[in-house]
Amino acid sequence: MKGFRTAVAVAALAFGWLAGCNDYNNSIQYNTGATLTNLSPSGVSAGSPDFLLTVNASPLNGFVGGTGSSTQTVIQWNGHQLATTFVDTTTLTATVPASYVANPGTAYVNTYSPQSGLGNNGLSNTLGLQIYGTPNPSPTITSVSPGSASACGTSCNNASVTITVDGTNFLPASNNGGTVVTFQDLLTPQQQPTALTITSLNSTEIKAIIPGAFLANTDTGQIQVVNPPNGLCTQPSCLPLVGGGASPQIYCFAIGGGTGQFCATTTAMETPAITQDGRYVAYAAAQNQINQILLKDTCIGAPNGCTPASKVISVASDGTVGNADSHNAVITPDGRYVAFSSAATNLVEGTQAGRQVYLHDTCIGADNTCKPSTLLISTDPGGALNGTESILPSISASGRFVAFVAVTKSVAPRPATSSAANAQASTNSGLRQVFVRDTCLGAANCTPATTRISMVPGDAPANGGQPAGPAISGQAKQIALSDGKTATVFTPTVAVDDTVYLAIPKSQ
């Protein structure tokens, strides 16, 4: 009986403890203020002067306006209240003193809205703002030794090779991860850059091991060194603050024949494009001193009897190779269509001078009636593309839609007495514009059309700067735009962060 009473007492105590933690316990409280979406800037350098901080919130759960801190939402920086300006229900601004960003680290930003009832704490979620120290340097490669190795076929267990990479600005492992040496080729499992094992490292020399499994087939492996950033960076705007990055030099390591050498500069600065199954790769490479777009069939996943081969894609419909440099290849998931920018004047008859965007039909996967052909994409019967250079294409999954950047050539200011036409030309000088071309490929009862999505006044003249390109979704229903917040956008948009917008063209 005594044991029974003891058990009952323990059970009652446990029940009372659990009851104190149920849904009715007011000591557990969640944030009830605004929902923050992003900060601008998202990071600053340590030692920066006073700067203006912009805090954005969701339109569905925004800020409260008023005449002072007791009636309006305010910004808090590491728990300290800042003198806040209410712009609208989704935007607040405040000046951050230089003393708050004197040292590297992370600052935590939230907002506080006046309480409006019992259980409302008025606090928002918290976002981190990075305060960066000295940016890490970019590494360089001066030599790689040895620069080649024999192909080991099926006997690669003991075929690893130790290479010595000489250069500058190599970082020790204690510096936010340290410098890594990457290796990439097409005919082994290393189709993506893979970090090699490093056996020794100082500021000017790295010894690393290329495993035998990477040397099975005759091919060319690409070696590059990469420094880590000095701090967390997830936005393009903070890249200059953290530094690091890949070496501008890429070393072509010869496997199974040939001599190692530095890869052509024209390919080192280009990003290749790959099909969904990984079989086809579009890339830029020098051919007879002219940069061309090539397509390589690696035969990965192909039936027996396939032989790896490359062919030039920057050609006219009759096969004539482009007579000037081509860049920025993008490819559809099935490999049938490749879009690129080219300064060639012989790809499509009647093309205006300057870099233009083209679409090449490779006929991969099509029936025998298909003939490879090249189509001009950067064209508009309405004249919106007259006098522009077009670059940086992005292609939809079907190949029907191609988004690209068109840069208006810079024009010297006109005198006040100029005609209206001349004044308009001067006003449009140096604009970066994003267009989408509907080619009508695969569509019935369709008229090809070009739609302007956005433009940024004075952002990047045709002969200067490196404007970022758009990214179109697979179904062409959305287009991501860099620097969208400073642009004139001709379509509904959704903010991604402080430098990127998602455009939703009505016509798509």
URBEL-V305425 format. One line per field, one symbol per residue. ss: DSSP state (H for helix, E for strand, C for the rest). phi: phi as a letter, one per 20 degrees, with the letter a starting at -180 (. if undefined). burial: b if it has 16 or more other C-alpha atoms within 10 Angstrom, else e. Layout:
BEGIN
ss->???
phi->???
burial->???
END
This chain:
BEGIN
ss->CHHHHHHHHHHHHHHHHHHCCCCCCCCCCCCCCCCEEEEECCEEECCCCCEEEEEEECCCCCCCCCCCCCCCCEEEECCEECCEEEEECCEEEEEECHHHHCCCEEEEEEEECCCCCCCCCCECCCEEEEEECCCECCCEEEEEECCEECCCCCCCCCCCEEEEEEEECCCCCCCCCCCEEEEECCCCCCCCCEECEEEEECCCEEEEEECHHHHCCCEEEEEEEEECCCCCCCCHHHHHHHECEECCCCEEEEECCCCCEECCHHHHCCCCEECCCCCEEEEEEEECCEEEEEEEECCCCCCCCCCCEEEECCECCCCCECCCCEEEEEECCCCCEEEEEECCCCCCCCCCCCCEEEEEECCCCCCCCCCCEEEECCCCCCCCCCCEEEEEEEECCCCCEEEEEEEECCCCCCCCCCCHHHHHHHHCCCCEEEEEEECCCCCCCCCCEEEEEEEECCCCCCCCCCCCCCEECCCCCCEEEECHHHCEECCEEEECCCCEEEEECCCC
phi->.fffffffffffffffffffdefeeffecdfcefdfdadcfeabegnffgbeddddcffebdederdafeccfceddlnefdfddeeafdcccbeefgffcfcfqcdddbccdgfcrfneemeefddededeeffffeecddacbfdbbffeldddfddfceddddrcmfdfffelonfcddcbbddcfefdgcfefeebbcfcbcdcdefgfedfdfaceddbdceffepfbdcgfegfedmmoeffeceeeednqndfaffggfefedefccffenfdcebdbfclmcfdedcdeemfmefgofdgbdbfdfcffenffgebfcblfccfgenfdcdadbefddecfnfffnfcdccdeemfneffffdgbccfeecbgfnfdfmdddblfcdffenfdcebdddfffcfgeffeffffffffffefmeecdccdeemfmdelcdgbdceeabcgmebgfdbmcffeecefgemeccedelffeeedeagccfebfccddecfffe
burial->eeeeeeeeeeeeeeeeeeeeeeeeeeeeeeebbbbbbbbbbbbbbbbbeeeebbbbbbeeebbbbeeebeebbbbbbeeebbebbbeebbbbbbebeeebbbebebbebbbbbbeeeeeebbbbbbbbbbbbbebbbbbbbebbeebbbbbbeeeeeebbbebbbbbbbbbbeeeeebbbbbbbbbbbebeeeebbebeebbebbbbbbbbbbbbbbbbbbbbbbbbbbbbbbeeebbbebbbbbbbebbbbbbbbeeebebbbebbbeeebbbbeebbbbbbbbbeeebbbbbbbbbbeeeeeeeeeeeebbbbbbeeebbbbbbbbbbbbbbbbbbbbbbbbbebbeeebebbbbbbbbbbeeeeeeeebbbbbbbbbeeebbebbbbbbbbbbbbbbbbbbbbbbbbeeeeeeeeeeeeeebbbebbbbbbbbbbbeeeeeeeeebbbbbbbbbebbbbeeeebebbbbbbebebbbbbbbbebebeeebebbbbbbbbbbbeee
END
